[in-house]
Amino acid sequence: MDKSVILSLANCDWIRNVQNIIITGPTGVGKTYLACAMANRACRMGMSAFYIRLPRLFQEQAIAKADGSYPKLMKKLLKTKVLIIDDLGLAPMAAVERRDLLEVVEDRHGLASTIVTSQIPIEHWHENIRDPTIADAILDRLVHNAHKIFLKGESMRKLRSNLTNNSNEPSGGGGSPRNRVAQWAGTGWRFHRNTQLT
């Protein structure tokens, strides 16, 4: 992970320019932490942010359609300056799910910034979405104006498990991506998972 890339995003110009961020990498390397740190930074600068896992977003959309609150939900998602969609690609999308995701992405396109995290590389998103036409539409609105960050390294969950056995984090490179973000960015980027971003 390039330090200069992370620090260049700290001024939040990417939000003012209505750009997106896509963070990919294997499980446990700090994708969600980094996404939420960026959103937390935006909140400190007076901007709104909202975090949701993609499976939960689909659930919320289904519930909202059933109880008549769908327009209210979509308005909330549209008004949010930074929307984090976490865990894209955990499972292949059903037809209604890919249409629902496209609606969110389409509403926000050119108006607000979106951060997407995924374990699968961008070039394999078409396979996950499973409809070439809708996949093209989603990627066109998310990817082409996005900063792309790839994280690699050992799972933080594995490292935490090792720490309970008095094992040290591997030396070199500043440790995990999550630790490096904290080292580089200082107090302004500290993020606690219990922080509410609304």
C-alpha positions as CSV (number, residue, x, y, z in Angstrom):
1,M,0.0,0.0,0.0
2,D,1.5,3.3,-1.1
3,K,1.7,5.9,1.7
4,S,1.4,8.8,-0.7
5,V,-1.9,7.5,-2.0
6,I,-3.5,7.3,1.4
7,L,-2.2,10.7,2.5
8,S,-3.4,12.3,-0.8
9,L,-6.9,11.2,0.1
10,A,-6.8,12.7,3.5
11,N,-7.8,16.2,2.3
12,C,-11.1,14.7,1.0
13,D,-10.8,16.4,-2.4
14,W,-11.9,13.1,-3.9
15,I,-15.3,13.7,-2.2
16,R,-15.5,17.3,-3.4
17,N,-14.7,16.1,-6.9
18,V,-17.4,13.3,-6.6
19,Q,-14.9,10.5,-7.1
20,N,-15.2,7.0,-5.7
21,I,-12.8,4.6,-3.9
22,I,-12.5,0.9,-4.5
23,I,-10.6,-1.2,-2.0
24,T,-9.8,-4.8,-2.8
25,G,-7.8,-7.5,-1.2
26,P,-8.1,-10.8,0.7
27,T,-10.1,-11.1,3.9
28,G,-8.8,-9.6,7.1
29,V,-6.2,-7.2,5.6
30,G,-8.0,-4.0,6.7
31,K,-10.3,-3.0,3.8
32,T,-13.2,-2.1,6.0
33,Y,-11.0,-0.3,8.5
34,L,-9.5,1.8,5.8
35,A,-12.9,2.6,4.3
36,C,-14.3,3.6,7.6
37,A,-11.1,5.7,8.4
38,M,-11.7,7.6,5.2
39,A,-15.4,8.1,6.1
40,N,-14.4,9.2,9.6
41,R,-12.0,11.7,8.1
42,A,-14.9,13.1,6.0
43,C,-17.1,13.4,9.1
44,R,-14.4,15.4,10.9
45,M,-14.5,17.8,8.0
46,G,-18.3,18.2,8.3
47,M,-19.5,15.7,5.7
48,S,-22.0,12.9,6.2
49,A,-21.1,9.2,5.9
50,F,-23.0,6.0,6.1
51,Y,-21.7,2.4,6.3
52,I,-23.5,-0.8,5.2
53,R,-22.6,-4.3,4.2
54,L,-23.9,-5.1,0.7
55,P,-26.0,-8.1,2.0
56,R,-27.6,-5.9,4.6
57,L,-28.3,-3.2,2.0
58,F,-30.2,-5.8,-0.1
59,Q,-32.2,-6.8,3.0
60,E,-33.0,-3.1,3.9
61,Q,-34.1,-2.5,0.3
62,A,-36.4,-5.6,0.4
63,I,-37.9,-4.5,3.7
64,A,-38.4,-1.0,2.5
65,K,-40.2,-2.1,-0.6
66,A,-42.5,-4.2,1.5
67,D,-43.4,-1.6,4.1
68,G,-43.6,1.4,1.8
69,S,-40.5,3.2,3.0
70,Y,-38.4,2.6,-0.1
71,P,-38.4,6.2,-1.3
72,K,-37.3,7.3,2.2
73,L,-34.4,4.8,2.2
74,M,-33.2,5.8,-1.3
75,K,-33.4,9.5,-0.3
76,K,-31.2,8.8,2.7
77,L,-28.7,6.9,0.6
78,L,-28.6,9.7,-1.9
79,K,-28.2,12.5,0.6
80,T,-25.2,10.8,2.3
81,K,-22.0,12.4,1.1
82,V,-19.9,9.2,1.5
83,L,-21.6,5.8,1.3
84,I,-19.5,2.8,2.2
85,I,-20.7,-0.5,0.5
86,D,-18.8,-3.2,2.2
87,D,-18.2,-6.8,1.0
88,L,-19.3,-6.7,-2.6
89,G,-18.9,-10.1,-4.1
90,L,-19.5,-12.4,-1.1
91,A,-22.1,-14.3,-3.2
92,P,-23.4,-14.1,-6.7
93,M,-26.2,-11.5,-7.1
94,A,-29.8,-12.4,-7.7
95,A,-31.7,-10.5,-10.4
96,V,-33.5,-8.2,-8.0
97,E,-30.2,-7.6,-6.1
98,R,-28.3,-6.4,-9.1
99,R,-31.1,-4.1,-10.1
100,D,-31.3,-2.7,-6.6
101,L,-27.5,-2.1,-6.5
102,L,-27.7,-0.4,-9.9
103,E,-30.5,1.9,-8.6
104,V,-28.3,3.0,-5.7
105,V,-25.2,3.6,-7.9
106,E,-27.2,5.4,-10.6
107,D,-28.9,7.7,-8.1
108,R,-25.5,8.7,-6.6
109,H,-23.5,8.9,-9.8
110,G,-22.1,12.4,-10.3
111,L,-23.7,13.6,-7.0
112,A,-21.9,11.8,-4.2
113,S,-19.0,9.6,-3.5
114,T,-19.1,5.8,-2.8
115,I,-16.5,3.6,-1.3
116,V,-16.7,-0.1,-2.2
117,T,-14.7,-2.9,-0.6
118,S,-14.4,-6.4,-2.1
119,Q,-12.4,-9.5,-1.7
120,I,-12.5,-10.2,-5.4
121,P,-10.6,-8.2,-8.1
122,I,-12.5,-5.7,-10.1
123,E,-12.0,-7.7,-13.3
124,H,-14.1,-10.5,-11.8
125,W,-17.1,-8.3,-10.7
126,H,-18.9,-9.2,-13.9
127,E,-19.0,-12.8,-12.9
128,N,-20.5,-11.9,-9.5
129,I,-23.1,-9.6,-10.9
130,R,-24.0,-12.2,-13.6
131,D,-25.8,-9.9,-16.0
132,P,-23.4,-8.3,-18.5
133,T,-25.6,-5.3,-19.3
134,I,-26.3,-4.4,-15.6
135,A,-22.7,-5.2,-14.7
136,D,-21.4,-2.8,-17.4
137,A,-23.8,-0.1,-16.0
138,I,-22.7,-0.6,-12.4
139,L,-19.0,-0.7,-13.2
140,D,-19.3,2.3,-15.5
141,R,-20.7,4.4,-12.6
142,L,-18.4,3.1,-9.9
143,V,-15.0,2.2,-11.4
144,H,-14.1,4.7,-14.1
145,N,-13.8,7.7,-11.7
146,A,-12.5,5.7,-8.8
147,H,-9.2,5.6,-6.8
148,K,-8.3,1.9,-6.7
149,I,-6.4,0.5,-3.7
150,F,-5.3,-3.1,-3.4
151,L,-4.3,-4.3,0.1
152,K,-2.3,-7.4,0.8
153,G,-0.8,-9.1,3.8
154,E,-1.7,-11.5,6.5
155,S,-5.2,-11.4,8.0
156,M,-5.5,-9.1,11.1
157,R,-7.7,-11.8,12.7
158,K,-4.8,-14.2,12.4
159,L,-2.4,-11.7,13.8
160,R,-4.6,-11.1,16.7
161,S,-4.8,-14.8,17.4
162,N,-1.0,-15.0,17.3
163,L,-0.8,-12.1,19.7
164,T,-2.7,-14.0,22.3
165,N,0.0,-16.6,22.0
166,N,2.7,-14.0,22.6
167,S,3.8,-14.1,18.9
168,N,5.0,-10.9,17.3
169,E,3.7,-9.3,14.2
170,P,5.9,-10.1,11.2
171,S,8.7,-7.5,10.9
172,G,9.2,-5.3,7.9
173,G,6.9,-3.0,5.9
174,G,5.3,-1.4,9.0
175,G,3.0,-4.4,9.8
176,S,-0.5,-4.7,8.6
177,P,-2.2,-2.2,6.3
178,R,-4.4,-1.2,9.1
179,N,-1.4,-0.4,11.4
180,R,0.3,1.5,8.6
181,V,-2.7,3.7,8.0
182,A,-2.7,4.6,11.7
183,Q,1.0,5.3,11.7
184,W,0.9,7.5,8.6
185,A,-2.2,9.5,9.2
186,G,-1.9,10.3,12.9
187,T,-4.8,11.2,15.3
188,G,-7.0,12.6,12.5
189,W,-7.4,9.2,11.0
190,R,-8.0,7.1,14.1
191,F,-11.2,5.2,13.8
192,H,-13.1,3.0,16.2
193,R,-15.6,0.5,14.7
194,N,-18.2,1.6,17.2
195,T,-18.2,5.1,15.8
196,Q,-21.6,5.9,14.3
197,L,-21.3,7.4,10.8
198,T,-24.6,9.0,9.8
